[in-house]
Amino acid sequence: MTTLAGAATADITPPVGVPLGGYGRRKSGAVGIMHPLLVRVLVLGDGEQEVAIAVCDLLGVSTDLVRLARDAVESQTGIPADHVVVAATHTHGGPARYRAAEDPHYVDVTARTIAGAVLTAQRALRPATLKFGTVDVATISQNRRDPAGPVDTLARVLLADSEQPGPPIATLVNFACHATVLEWDNLLISPDFPGAMARAVERSIGGTAVYVQGACGNVNPVWSRHDAPEMERVGGVLAAAATRLAHEMRPLGSGQWCTNLSWSEEVEVPCPGFIIEPLRLGAARTELVLPRRERPPSDEIAAELHDLEHRLAALAPSDVESTRTLRAHINELSTSRLFPPLGPGQGSQALEVQAIRLSDQCAIVTLPGEFFAETGGDIARRCGLDGLIVAGYANGSVGYVPTASSFSDGGYEVGMTQFGPEAEGVIADAAVAAVGSLYPAA
């Protein structure tokens, strides 16, 4: 089957002055633009079907933005809505209002811009060789709930290499790390380190770079400062690793050799990674409706907080473990009290998981919010594919979905989630099933 690839970018930067998302401590809207926010698109075709992956430099993508974008893509390109992934890099330097109820004009314009970028990428489709590999990047991320906790340090690279001499068509990089090198005091619109990574990859190897955020709900970047040069450094570390792997994979298919003078021979030298062949596209989408978590009344939360704070004040400075435990539960309750009781019709939340098949070895599965590294790893192990890309913050934005075991530890993410402990397992099962449906038993 024919392998085709096309890529494009388009500007989705909101106007200066908009409220920025991700940090509650900000006292004003955006005062300028550090770097524009982009939607980065990769379209793949196998001669019979096409799929589109559109990743926006946004905190999240709402279901209405996804629906509008998919409808526009299908109308303009003929690519079925079920074959379209709309995801976010989760930058905390983007607009807070990315839902139609908050800013219908921005959502409408962004959806149409996404569709236009997909159309541009589709028109640029040309023969390509898809290559997949992984590289360890262990120095720029850490579990933010426990320094010794799990973190996925593998960057997964999908290279759409042109069959003609010149730069590749696209380099897609999948990594799991919160885009929070820049902190709450940054008031400039910015895609944070994913944008820095993409720009560095494009400078080094050419083509279009696409950053696909992974399951990073409990993973933060490692930083030395919260400023633009540090953002470029963190993005540069990831870009350097991904670019090196991409360069090393480019000879896949054509081969590479070293001349051995002693033997008068040309010795073939292997390349890392593998070629995705044959490309055989498919898609599956599952919709779920999960119960929302009922929170205690605010006076009960306040009383429990008062008790925990009293116990914390009585601890000896040397009792580090107990101090950390109490602080985690105080953090959980302090966050939980921000949410009002559920009103009529608010007892459930709809969401979706989606799977895109690329080949016998490679697929993409989407999660609609902030999932822990453990969840991403569990899904990858259960799917059993050599090349599985887990895309978080995709096709919806339901917030944190912690693992069931994390609820006993408390903490910010547990306080923020709208779901109970059972939700993560239900969604993970649906994701594995969606991938499995694209690989029927022989």
N, C-alpha and C positions, 0 to 999 in steps of 0.2 A: 504494500500500500504506500501511497505517496505521503511524505511528511512535509507539511508546510508550516511556516511560522511568520508572524508579522508582529511588530511592536510599535507603540506610540506613547506619547505623553501629552498631557494637557493641563493648563493652569486652573486650579480651583481655589485660589487664594481669596478669602473674604476681604471686605474693606477694612482699613485701619479703624479701630474704635470698637470692634466687636468684642464681646466677652470671650476670654480664653478659657478652655476647659482643662480639667484634671487637677486643679488645686483650688481649694476653697479660700485660701488666704489672700488671693489677689484682690487689690483694692480698686483696680481700674481695668478698662478694656485694653486692647492692643494699642500700643503707641507707635508701632512701625513694623516693618517687615525685614527680618533677618535673611530669610530665603523664602521664595514662593512655595506654596503648597501645590503638589501635583497629583494627578491620577496617572499611574503608570500601568500600561496595558500590555498583555501578551495574548495573542490569538494563535491557536494551533488548529491545524486541519489535517485530516487523513485522506482527503479526496472524497469522502462521503459525509463526514460530520465535522463540525467546528465547535470549539469551546473558547471562552474568553475569560481571562483572569484580570480583573481591574482592582488595583490596590490604591487607596486614597490616603494622602497624608492628613488623616483625621483622627480624633480621639476614638471614634467609633462610627459605625454606619447603622442608621436606624432602619427598621423594616420598611418604612415608607420610602426612604431614599433607595433602598435595594429594589423595591417593587417598581418604582418609577424608572429607575435605570434599566432594569431588565426589560420592562415593557418597551422602552425607547430603543434598546439594543435589538430586540426581536423585530420591531417595526422597521428599523433602518437597515439591518444587516441580514435578517432571516435566521440568526443564531437563536435557537430556542431559549426561553427564559431559564429553563432547568439546566442549561449548559453555560450559564453565566455566573461567575463568582464575583461578588463585590465585597471587598475587605478593607480594613483600616490598618495603618501602621501603629496606631495608638499613640501618636505624638501628643504630648501635653502642651504643645505650642500651637494648637489649632483651635478652631472655634468651639465654644461650649454648646452652641445651638446648632445641632445637626439633625434635628427632628422637625417634621413639617409643622407640628403644633407650636414650635418655638420660633422657627424662621422659614415659613413656606417658600419665600422667594429664593433663599440660598439653596434649599433642598431641591427645588425645581431646576434651578440653573445648574447645580452640580450634577443632577441626574442626566440632564441633557448633554452636559460636557463629557460625562463618562461615556454616553452613547456615541458621541462624536469621536472620542478617542478610539473606541472599539471599531468604529467604521473605518477610521484612518488605518488602524493596524490591520484590519481585514483586507483593505485595498493594497496593503504592502505585503501580503502573503507571498512567500516565495519558497522554493525548495530548501530544506534545512535538514540537518542531522541533530537530533536531540541527544544530549549526553548528561549523565547524572553521576554525581560524586559527593563525598562528604569530607569535611576537614574539621579538625578539632580547634576550637577557639576558647581557651580555658581562662583567659585573663581579664575578661571585661564583664562578667556577670557573676552573681552570687544569689543564693536563696535568701530572701529578705525576711523570712520568718525564723530561720535557724541557719547560721553560717555554715553548719555542717550538713544542712538539708540537701535534698536532691536538686540538681540543675542539669539541664541538657546543654552540654557544651559543643555539640555537633552543629556545624552549619551545613545545610544541604543545598547543593548548587545544581540547578537545572540550566544547562547551557543550550541555547538554540543557535547552533553554529551554521553559518551560511555555507552553502556548497560552492560558492564562488570565493576567490581570494579576497581578503579584506577582513574587516572586523566582524564579530558575531552579530547576529540579529538581536539577541537579548541574553542577559544573564540574570536568572531569578535566584535570589538568595533567601533561604528560609532559616531563621534563627529565632530563639525565644529569649527576649530581654525587654523589660519595660523601657519605653522611649522617654526616659526622665533624667538625662544628663543635665538638662536645663531645669531649674527649680521654679518655685512659685514666684520668685522675684523677677523672673524673666517676663517682660511685657511685649516682646517682639514675636510676631508670627514666625514659626519655625517648624520644620519637619523633624527636628532633633537629630539624633545620630543615624536613624535610617536614611534620612536625606543625605547626610554627609557620606554615608557608605555608598549610596547609589551614585553620587557625583564622582566619588573617587574611582569606583569601578569603571564608569563611563570614560573618565580621563585616561585610565590605564589601558583598557582593552577595547573601548569603543562600543557602539551599539547602545541599547537601552537596558538599564539595570532596574530590577523590580525587587523590592524588599517585601517578603511575606512574613508577617509576625507570627510567632508560634504560641505555644501554651506557656505564657510568661506571667500568669497571675500572681505568682509568688517569687518572681525573679526580678532583681533590679540591676542596673548597670554599676560597674565599679568605676569610681571617678576620683580625681584629685581636686577638681574645682567644678563649680557649676557655671561654666561660661562657654562662649562660642569656640575658642581654641580647644577646650577639652572635649566638646561635642565632636569636633573634627577628628581629634585623636582617637576617641572610642570608635567612631565610624570608620576611621582609617585602619584600625587594627582588624576589624571584620572585613573590610574591603581588601586589605592586603592578602588575607588568607583566602578569601573567595576568588580574588583575581589570580593568585598563583595557581589555585586548583583549576580554574577555567583555562588558563594558559597551558597547564599540563595536560588537560583533557583534549585540547584542540587536535592533536595528532590521532586521536581515536578514529579508526576507520581508514585513515590513509597510512598510518604507521610511522614509526621513527626508528632511526638506526644510528649506530656508531661504527666508524671505520676502524677495524682492527688491523694494524699494520703487520703484526707478527704472523697472522694467519692469512693475510690478504683477503679478508672477508668483511662484509658489512653485517654487523650483528644487530638484530632487531631488539629494541628496548621497549618494555611494556609501559603503558600509560595507566594512571589511576582512573577509577570510574568505569562506567559502561555505557554503551550506546542503547538508547531506548528504541528497540525495533522488534517487531513492526509496531508502528503507532496505530493503535486501535482504540478510538475514543468512545467513551460512554459516560453517562451521567445518571445519578440517582439522588432523589431528594426526599427527606422524611420530615414531616411536621409533627411536633409534639405539643401537648398542652399539659403543663405541670402546675401543681398547686403552689401558691405563694405562701411564704412563711408568716404565721401570725405572731406578732411581737407582743410582749407583756405591756400593760399600761405604763405610761410614762412615770407615774408616781412609784410603781414597783421598781422600775429601772433606776430611778433616782435614789431610792432607799438602798438598793444593792450596791450602787456606785459609792454611796457614802460609807457603807460598811467596808468595801474593798479599799477605799482610800485611807480609812482609819487603820486597817490592818497593815497597809503598806507603810504608813508613817511609823508604826511600831516595830518594824523589822530592823534587825541589826544590819549595819552597812556590809558586814561580811556575808550575809545570807543572800548571795547573788541569785541563786536559782529561784528561791521563793519570790524575790523582788521581780524577776523577769516574768514569772508566772502571773503574779498579780497585775503587773503592768499590761500584760497581754489581755487579760480579762477586762481591765479598765478601758483599754483601747476599744475592745469589742463593744462594751456597753455604751461608751461615749458615742460611738458611731451609730449604734442601733437606735439610740434615743432620737436621732435626727429624722427617723421615718415615722410618719403618723400611722395610726391603726388603719387596717384595710377597710375601704368603703364598699358599698354595693357594686357588684360586678368586677371587683378587683381581686378576687380570690384565686385567679389563675393567670398564667403567662404562656402565650404561644411562642414557639421558637422552631427553628429548623436546623437540621444537619444535612450536608450535601457531600456527595462523593463524585469525583471526576476520575475516570479511568484513562490513563495514558497508554499503558501497555501491560503485559503480563507481570512486569516487575515494579511498575511505578504508578502511583495514584496520588490524588490530593483529597484530603478530607477536611471539612470546615467545622468550626465550633463558633457559636454565636455570642462569644463574650470572653471573660477573663477566667481561664482554666489554669490549674496548677501544672507545673512541670511533670508531676507524677501522672496526671491524666494523659498528657501527651505521650509519655513513655509507655503507659499501659495500652493505649490504643495502637501505637506502633507495634508493640510486641504481639498483640492479639491479631492484628491484620497480617503479620508475617511477610510483608513485602520488602524487597531489597531497597526500594526507593519510595517511602511514604512521606509526603509533605503534610504536616498538620498545620492548618491555617486557623489561628485564633482571630477573634474580632471580625468575623466574616458573616455576612448575610444576616446581620442583626446585632443588637447590643443589649444583652440582658444583664450585664454587670458580672460580678464575681460568682463563680460556681466552685466553691472549695470542695476538697475531698471529704468524705464522711468522717475520716479519722481526725481531720483538722478541727472539728467543732469542739472537741474537748479541750483543745489548746487555746481557744479564743483567738483574739487578734483582730486587726482592722478588717481583713477580708471576710471573716466570719460575721462581723458586725454589719458589713455592707451588703451581704448577699440577701436576695429576696427569696431564696429557696431554703428548704430543709436539707439535712444530711443526705437524703436519698437521691437528690436530683443529679448529682455528678455521675453516679453509676448508671442511671437511666439514660442520660445523654451519651455517655461513653458507649453503652451497649448499642444505642441507635447508630452511632458513628461507625462502629465495627460492622454492624449489620448492613449499613448502606454500602460500605466498601465491599463486603462479602457478596452483596447482590450483583455486583458487576463482574464477579469471578465465579460463575456457576460451576459446580463440580462437573468434571468431564464424564 
